[in-house]
Amino acid sequence: MGQAVAIYRDYDLDALERQYDIEATVADLAQLLTGYDKWSEEVMADLAPSRDLAYGPDPLQRLDVFPVASPNAPIMIYIHGGYWKRGDKAGRAFAARPFHDHGIIWVSVNYRLAPAVGLDDIVADTRAAIAWVHANAERFGGDRDRLYLSGSSAGGHLAGMAMAPGWHGDYGLPEDVVKGATAMSGLYDLRPFLHTSQRDYLRLDKQSAARNSPLEHLPTMTGPILIAWGGKETDEFERQSKAYAAACTDKRLNVETMRLVEQNHFSLMSEMGAADSLLTQAMLRMVSG
């Protein structure tokens, strides 16, 4: 047998696939996600959000708004993960609780999924959702000038693309529409996916990978950026977060990093449902600061 050939960094194809097969790294994933669904149902029943508000014509171009009692409240937009091909806002509604209790409106976004659409369309959906929230903030008691962004996994990537410069004019938005952002376990450099199974359903080529890699389109925003990841992620997932954080730091952006040692790629999200967690506290400071 011949020696395996490295195709990306020091990885051969099989090793690279294992690095990005993140679901295979968590033995109790189904149980964890079922727990998130139940937790989310309880929070939605208690907080009674306005559900499935349309920001576009497609059935997946919908968002939920969790209002608060105080007027002119800050807004936290959350973008779910699922490798751009699955996932739903309803299964992450539990994270709304700590923010609601601190007077912050929580907005959870769905978007069209691959392979029905490509990554360009998914990025466009995220930006369209931000534009809708900005235009309609007063309608649900929010302050459009205090709009914050968060996302995990594929949602972390989409948060990175929403922090990228140059797109705002197409949506009638100011360049500083996002006042701060939290990206968790994101994918910021899509070049590895030119070799892996993600390539086909994302319709990736070299041009679209470069066009949709946050590492190639670093923010110019002055507001705070929190980049978080779990200590039990694969080496490549951790490298992605570190590389993006380092590039943002080199640009002298206001960057904070957080490595949550005991969390894996999927359990990290549970931190957002706990008011006293380090991650939630950092996000609350971002909004209140």
Summary of the structure (lengths in Angstrom):
residues: 289
radius of gyration: 18.1
end to end distance: 59.4
largest distance: 68.3
contacts: 986
relative contact order: 0.14
helix: 46%
strand: 18%
